[in-house]
Amino acid sequence: MNIIFMGTPEFAVPSLQALIDSEYNVVAVVCQPDRPSGRGRKLTSPPVKILAEANSIPVLQPEKVRTDEFYETLKEFKPDLICVTAYGRIIPKNILELPKYGCLNVHASLLPKYRGAAPINWAIINGEKNTGITTMLMDEGMDTGDILLKKEIEIGENDTSIELGEKLSNIGAALLIETIKKGQNDEIKPIKQNDDEATSAPIIKKDVGKIDWSRSAIEIRNLIRGTQPWPGAFTSYQDKNLKIFKAVVDDMEGNPGEILNSNNGRLVIGTGNKSLSIEELQIEGGKRLNVSDFLRGTPMLEKNIIGS
């Protein structure tokens, strides 16, 4: 079976590796173009491209996928199947209909919940206890195709988007191979999604990370976990941006945004319900520090208000 793989970030790497290690023939890889990255804005290749080139697989990086030229290029590879994992763009109808067996997508949620670009982030932000991977047959909608297989897992109490993403990427790789094999043996009956049960997971924008201290401590902690690595959960202190990377719920009561304790290596801030004990943070212009080191270099007085 000739397969074209479409994916871009680190999340897609295990899926591509699983296909490379399988009996299937990966004839080409499609990923987004190289982008500037880091402080020096150096042009950087996507992780999927790096893996493909290491295995001598042709790589395509179109700026636009809705062109006759790109379609004709894909057609030359004569794909039996296109596998898509976190490619990052909507795939047009003519490409969806190109391969004999259609296009198979690995999606990081239990569809129809969390359709969209950031299902891992929103599952954590919204306080979900479980999530998973769904493989589906792609159609022209946003994650609306027929469901093939699902694998459910618990979200760890301390999982960030980074850690949960690593777990799901490996599960997705295994489920991709299982889906292809069972599909070849006619062991899967596609199931239509119930649109009435659908929820959305839109792309994470920077303002999503702004902390509203009137929310509960649990909700804010979920935001901290769910917005890593970008944009991170942030607030302000003395006109400087303050990022919070790790916190636990505390039973102290106080006004939202009120510093309830900044002694003995503890920094506790009031919320709309209970409080947050901050463990790791970073002031604008400084380094990411544990709270004890931070407080030694940043004197803070009780009853000060942050985020105002």
N, C-alpha and C positions, 0 to 999 in steps of 0.2 A: 504494500500500500504506500503510495507516494503522498506525503503530508507536507503542507506548508504550515509553518508555525508563525503566529502573529502575537507578539508581546514585547514589552519594553523594560519595565523596572525589575528590581531584585525579586519581587514577588513571583515573576514569571519564570525565573531561572530554573527552579526545580521541575517545572512542567516540561521545559525544553530538554533538560537533562534526562528526564524519564523517557522521553521519546527517542533521544539519541541512544540510550541504553537498551531500547526495545528492539524488536525485530522489524520495526517499521522504518521506512526510508524518508528522512527529513530532507526534502529537495531544496528548500529555501526557507529563510527566516525574514520576516518583515518586522521592523521596529521603527520607532520615531527617530528623527534626525538627531545627530550629535548636538548637544546644547552647552552653552557656557556654564561653568560650575565653579564654586569656591570663590575665595577672595580675589584670586587672580583672573577669574572669569575665563579659565582655560577651557577650550572646547573638549567635552568629555563624551565618550561613547556610552550608550545605555548598557547595563549589565547583560542583557540578552545578546546584544551584538558581540560583546567580548567572548561569551561562551560559544556562539556560532562560529566566529572566526577561528577560535582555538580548535574547532572540530572541522575546519575547512568546508563550512556550509555557506553557500552564497547568501549575502545579506542585502536586503532592499530597504531603503530609508526614504520613502516618498514624502515630500512636503504635503502633498494632497493625494488622497486615495480615490477621489471621484474624477479620474481622468481616463480617457481611452488608452493612453500610453501605459499607465500602470496596469490596467485590466489586461491588455495584450501581453505585457511582461509576465504576469501571473499565469496566463493561459499557456504560455510556452513551457511551463513546468509540469503541465498535465496533472494537477493534483487530484487525488481521489478524495481527499479530506483536507479541510483547513481547520486547525486547532487554534483557538484564541484564548490567551490568558493575559488580562490587564494590558491590552494593546493601547488603549487610551483614545481611540477614535471610533466614530460610528462607521460601520462598514456598509457600503451601498448594496442594493439589491443584486446588481449584475455579478458582483463578487460572491455574494451569499449563494447564488445559484450556479456558480462555476464548477465546484467539485461534485463528483458523482454522489458522494454521501453527505453533501452540505457542509455547514460550518458548525463546529462544536465549541462551546464556550465554557470555561471554568470560571465560576463566579463565587466570590467570597461572602455569601450569605445563604440563608435558607429561603430561597425564592418561594413566593413572590415578595417576601419581606426584603427591604433594603435594595431596591433596584437603583442602580446609579454608580457613580464613580468612587464613592468612599464608604462602602458598606462596613468595613472593619471599624473605622473611626466612629461612625454614627451608632453602631451597636454598643460600643463602650460608652459613648457620651450619653446615650439614652438609658443606660443601666440594665441592658439585657443580661440575662444569666446564661444564655446559650446562643450559639451561632453555628456556622458550618460552611460547607462547600456544596454548591449545586452545579452539576453539569447539565447543559441544555443545548437544544438545537436552536441556532440563532435565526431570528427573523429581523424585520426592519425596525422593530421597536427597541426601546431601551430595556434590555434584559427581560423581554416579554415572551421569549420562545418556549417551546414545550420542554418540560423537565424530563431529564433522563435518569440521573441518580443523585442522591443526597447523602451527605455524611455530617452528622451533628456532633458538636463538642461543647463542653462547658467553657465559659469565659472565666479564667482565673481571677480571683479577687484583686490581685495586684497586676494583672496583665495590662500593659500599655498597647497602643496600636502597633508598635514595633514588634513586641513579643508575640502578640496574637497573630500578626501578619506572618511571622516566621512559621508558627504552628500550621496555619491554614495553607500556606504555600506548599508545604510538604504533603499535607493531606490532599490538596488539589492535584498534585502531581500523580499520586497513587490512584486517585479517583478518575483522572483522565485516562490512564492506561486501562483501568477496569472498564470504563465506559466504552472504549474502542473495542476491546475484546468481546464484551457481552453484546455490543451492537453487531459485531460480525457474526455472532452465533444466534442472532435474533432472540436474545434473552432480555431485551428491554422493550417495554411498551411506553412510548412517550406520553406524558400527562400534561394536559393544558393547564396553564396557570389560572388561578381564580383572581381576577383583577380586583375584586372587592376586598381582598386581603392584602393588597399590595401597599407597601410603604416606600418612600423614596430615600435615597442616600446621595444627595447632591455633592458636588465637589466642595472640599473644605476651603473656605476663604479666610483671610487673615482675621477678620472681625469675629469669626466664630470663637476664637481663643480668648476673647476679652471676658474676664471674670465679672460676673454680677454677684456681688456679695450678699444680695438679698435672697439669692437662691440657697437651698439647703447645703449643708456641708457635704453630704453624700453626692449631690448633683455636681458640686464644684470639683470634688475629687474625681468623679467620672470624666469631667471636662479635662482635667489635668492629664489623666491617663489616655484619653481619646484623641487629644490634639498633638501627640508626639509622633514624629519629630518636628512637624510643622503644622501650624504656626506656633505651637506651644500655648499653654494657658498663661495669660499675662494680666497684670494690673499696673498700678502706678504708686510710687512713693516719693514724695518730695520732688514732683515733676520729672521723675525718671521712670523709665519702663522697668518693670520687675517681673521676671519670668519665674514661674513655680513649676518644678519638675516632679516633685514627690511630696505627698502629704497624707496624713491619716486623720480620721474623724476623732474629735475630742468632745468631752461632755461639758466643757466650760460654756457658760452662756454670756452673751453680750450683744451689742448692736452690730449690724452688718458692717464689716470693714474695720471694726475696732480692734486694736492690738490689745489683747487681754493679758498677755504674758510675753515678756522678752528677756526673761532672766534664766540663769542656770542652763544655758544652751537650748532653751525652748522658745519657739515663736508661735503663739497661738492667736488666731484671728477669728473674730466673730462672724457668723453668717446668719441667714434667715432662720436656720434651725440647727442648733448645736454650734460647733466651731471646728476649725481646721488647725491641726498642729503641723507646721511646715517642716519638711525634712531636707529638701534640696531646692535651691533657688539661685537666681542670677540677677544682679542689678545691672542696669544699662552701663556698658563700658567696663564691666568686671567679668570675672570668671564664674563658672558654675561651681557652687560650693555647697557643702553640707551646712546645716543651719548654725552649728556651733562656730565654725570658721567665719561664716557670714556675719554673725553678731559681734564677733571680736573686731571686725573691721568696719562695721556699720552700726554705731550706737543708735538704738531705737528706744523711745520712751513709751511706757504704757499710756493708753488712752489716745495715742495718735491714731488718725484714721488714714487708711490707705485706699487707693482706688477711687478717690473722690475727685 
